[in-house]
Amino acid sequence: METVKRLTESYLFANPNGIFRAIPFYELSIEEWVVYQKGQPKYLIDFNRRNKPLIQDLRKKLESGEELDKVVSDLGKFLGKEWTVRHNINGTEIPNSWQQESVELTLLDDLSDLFIDLTFIATDVIDTEILLDEDKLLEEYSGEDENGHIGVESAHIDNDSNLETMLSFLFGTKVELHKLAFRNGRVMLRSTFTRKA
């Protein structure tokens, strides 16, 4: 996904809990919306990017009368994330408290990068040099074994929680995921489970 850096301004706000600094993004146009994840600015929806499939889908939903915050919230729930386009600033702005900020936001116009790309390997040997190198992985596992079985399968899923649920269903027991290694944006997970008798 493409990221953009924006120069914006933060302000001090006061509420019964004290004084805090926050970014209200006053300068955004009606075509731009910040998506907050767990209260933090994370994504930017830019309706000027008309040719992007997600932007087209969002426009259709808005034209049919749906509210943007509900659409974004529902989309976040589908992906296992807490999303809203409403900032969490609850307080009174303190005059003359602005300061310039640089914020990096991810353009939200293609959901494919948000899905988890899964590769299933049936093996008793954990070799991170092979499992984290796509070329070596395919060379090692894509052929058929003596029983005609292929040792690698691939799939996509939307979030970690659903991944555990899917694996628990496949193996018929509770599955826990353990991160073994991370390289070049790829994470190797090992699942531990006990088969039912």
Residue pairs with C-beta under 8 A, 6 or more apart in sequence:
1 106
1 107
1 108
1 110
1 113
1 114
2 106
2 107
3 104
3 105
3 106
3 107
4 44
4 104
4 105
4 106
4 107
5 102
5 103
5 104
6 44
6 102
6 103
6 104
6 105
7 100
7 101
7 102
8 23
8 25
8 27
8 100
8 101
8 102
8 103
9 23
9 26
9 27
9 98
9 99
9 100
9 101
10 21
10 22
10 23
10 98
10 99
10 101
11 21
11 22
11 23
11 24
11 93
11 94
11 97
11 98
12 19
12 20
12 21
12 93
12 94
12 97
13 19
13 20
13 21
13 22
13 89
13 90
13 91
13 92
13 93
13 94
14 91
14 92
14 94
15 90
15 91
15 92
19 94
20 91
21 97
21 99
22 87
22 88
22 89
23 41
23 87
23 101
23 103
24 87
24 89
24 93
25 34
25 41
25 87
28 34
31 46
31 47
31 48
32 44
32 45
32 46
32 47
32 48
33 44
33 45
33 47
33 68
33 72
33 85
34 41
34 43
34 44
34 45
34 85
34 87
34 105
35 41
35 42
35 43
35 44
35 45
35 72
35 76
35 83
35 84
35 85
35 108
36 42
36 83
36 84
36 85
36 86
36 87
36 88
37 43
37 76
37 81
37 82
37 83
38 82
39 88
41 87
41 103
41 105
42 105
42 106
43 83
43 105
43 106
43 107
43 108
44 105
44 106
44 107
44 108
45 55
45 58
45 72
45 85
45 108
45 109
46 55
46 107
46 109
47 55
47 58
47 59
49 55
49 107
49 109
50 56
50 59
52 109
52 110
53 109
53 110
54 108
54 109
54 110
54 111
55 109
58 68
58 71
61 71
62 68
62 71
68 85
69 84
69 85
69 86
72 83
72 84
72 85
73 83
73 84
75 83
75 111
76 82
76 83
76 84
77 83
78 158
79 111
79 114
79 115
79 158
79 159
80 158
80 159
80 160
80 161
80 162
81 159
114 158
115 156
115 157
115 158
116 156
116 157
116 158
116 159
116 160
116 163
117 154
117 156
118 154
118 155
118 156
118 157
118 163
119 137
119 152
119 153
119 154
120 152
120 153
120 154
120 155
121 131
121 137
121 141
121 151
121 152
122 149
122 151
123 141
123 151
126 180
126 190
128 180
128 181
128 183
128 188
129 136
130 136
130 137
130 140
131 137
131 181
131 188
132 181
132 183
132 184
132 186
132 188
137 152
138 152
140 151
141 150
141 151
141 152
142 150
142 151
142 152
143 150
143 151
144 150
145 151
157 163
157 166
160 177
163 177
164 175
164 176
164 177
167 175
167 177
167 191
167 193
168 174
168 175
168 193
171 191
171 193
171 195
172 195
172 196
173 193
173 194
173 195
173 196
174 193
174 194
175 191
175 192
175 193
176 191
176 192
176 193
177 189
177 190
177 191
178 189
178 190
178 191
178 192
179 187
179 188
179 189
180 188
180 189
180 190
181 187
181 188
182 188
